[in-house]
Amino acid sequence: MRGAGDGRYTSGWYRPAMSTETIHGACLCGAVEYEADGPFAGFQYCHCSRCRRFTGSAHAANLFCPPAQFRFTKGEANVGRYALPDARFFATSFCRTCGSSLPWLNQAGTTVIIPAGTLDDAPSVRPARNIMWGSRAPWYVEASELEKHDELPPRKGK
């Protein structure tokens, strides 16, 4: 994916972090690995129905970078892609072996979207906002409102 697109950002909020770090990530089975160089264009949570469906979660946690700053380092041939036909930007990529979400190039070819759950390293940039908040799942409860446990909680009734 290196060199794809022209590095422009269509969202209008490009504010790169000043870091020139390199982060690494992989799928669950390890068949696919990647790296991305900072600075990163942003980090946000998306609550739209598309992101909820492809992540199987309450929201997607996505980091953004220009295509020229991203590369697969192992297993690129094992990356599948699904581009929703009626979507202007949305697509998704996944490992053909384990099904893990993987970074994907938006349909405009301007931005690589990196699912934060696939990162092996902690980026210096932190999530800045929730988008598509009005589309959040009706069952969603903010994480700060939930009990917290460092490991599995004790089973009830024991």
VENSUL-V40986 format. One record per run of one state. SS is the DSSP state (h for helix, s for strand, l for the rest). FROM is the first residue (numbers start at 1). TO is the last residue. If there is no record, write none. Layout:
BEGIN
SS_FROM_TO ; SS_FROM_TO
END
This chain:
BEGIN
l_1_21 ; s_22_26 ; l_27_32 ; s_33_37 ; l_38_41 ; s_42_46 ; l_47_48 ; h_49_55 ; l_56_59 ; s_60_65 ; l_66_66 ; h_67_69 ; s_70_74 ; l_75_75 ; h_76_78 ; s_79_82 ; l_83_91 ; s_92_95 ; l_96_100 ; s_101_102 ; l_103_103 ; s_104_105 ; l_106_111 ; s_112_115 ; h_116_118 ; s_119_119 ; l_120_128 ; s_129_131 ; l_132_132 ; h_133_135 ; l_136_142 ; h_143_145 ; l_146_158
END
